[in-house]
Amino acid sequence: MAQTSVVIPDDLYDLLQQMAKVTGRSISSLCSDFIKDGIYKEIESLKKVEEWKQMISEHHSQKSE
């Protein structure tokens, strides 16, 4: 697996530490899942934006015909 590092605010790190204790998971595992979820949500948002752009483009094309 690839590795990366990020700088996060202390309060966020404190929350991650608490979550790790409560869930029995590592901070790395939690961060990996949060990043994955965030990326997938962003991809879905971008797909929706592209769909809207396509619909608007098609609507404008139909108006000019």
C-alpha angles and dihedrals in degrees: 000000000000121000130214136166131223135188114231133175116271093243091056091050089051089054091049091051091051092047090050091053094047096045099035090233129125122256087239092056092048092049092048091054093045092050092047092050091047093050093049091048090049091050090051090049091050091049089053091049090050091048091052091048089051092049092049091048091050091047091052091047091053092049092053093052 
